Amino acid sequence: MNKQKSNIYGNGLPHTILEQFADLTGLKIGKLPFRYLGVPISAKKLSTLDCHMLVEKVVDRIRALGTKKLSYAGRLVLIKSVLSSLHSYWARIYIIPTSIMAKIESICRSFLWKGDPHSSSNALVAWKQVCLPKEQGGLGVCDLRRWNVAAVGKYVWWLMDKKDRLWVKWVHSIYLKGIDWTAYKPSQGSSWAWKRICRVKDRLISGYINHDWLENDGIYSIASGYNWLGEEPKVAWHSLVWHSEGFPKHQFISWLYVQRRMLTKDRLSRLFNCSELLCSLCLHADEDHDHLFFSCSYSKKILLLIQEWTGLEVPERDILSWRQAQNLNRRKTVSLIVQALVYHIWWARNNCHFNQLVWHPEIVGKRVQSDVQNWMGRVSKVRKQLVWS
Ligand SMILES: [Zn+2]
């Protein structure tokens, strides 16, 4: 009986050249899609089902490290690690479906703000801003959608500059057929991937013409395209929050503080219609950002303790103006103090609000002092003693 075997092209013809080659070499003929290093290899658009594994990997990695007990800063480190090891790799290889990128963003957003990848999150800051570089007001989390566009930008650049590549020659002969690439529009019947490459070309074209997104040596890199696609003005408070010697959990709270995004009672009342506005620490005024930091009599006592400790004169209104110092070391030290003050006042407020536990301001002041000294000692043994002149 002449039994027909189905080859990888599915035409049922026996003994193709490929099958003869397989017989000779002992190699097995595979079928698409298959997996290589855990990534599905397919000649077609990746389906949502193919990419579901990517979503599961993100959730598994997050769950594996125990989660709710992590601080915001700890969750941020985990998100950056998960995204850089998973989606950056995938995004370099594939044009990832938008629905999958939205799902991964949602998981990361929920985890950052709630500690649970599947919780519905009330984000304190929009994900778009979280994904900006720190100098531009974000947290420096990689923006998967932008990274994927930048990764596809590599093919756009090849078509412009790498005429000797086999793939480029193939595209020119099949699709472009003598048409200028910068003005090319795909036909309705073109493949999903080719249309996506053409859309990315339209986004990048002005930058290419002005040489904006190429490195100095005229080479395109995904990083250079990524940065060009998302450039925003730098924020003035960047160095206050993110200088290299900061305490990560203090820095995260300070990042919220400078943007006035902490969930003080006035914001809670607007977001969730809460009626309780009275400051839990002093019981004399409504709690809002300006009151808590630092008009509140409780916060002021802590500020005065820090003033006694450092000899710095506490500003009447804007605590950020403390940083107007000429000396770099002093500016860094003042930044550490401002960050520790914000963190510990918020800690004292939360203890009071959620646990009905009121810490004496002197204890909170000591915690500020201890954190600053310990952190400075850890960063540089030479600067264990604060130098104020
Ligand atoms: Zn108060």
Residues whose N, C-alpha, C, O or C-beta is under 5 A from the ligand:
A	BS01	ZN	C279 L281 C282 L283 C296 S297
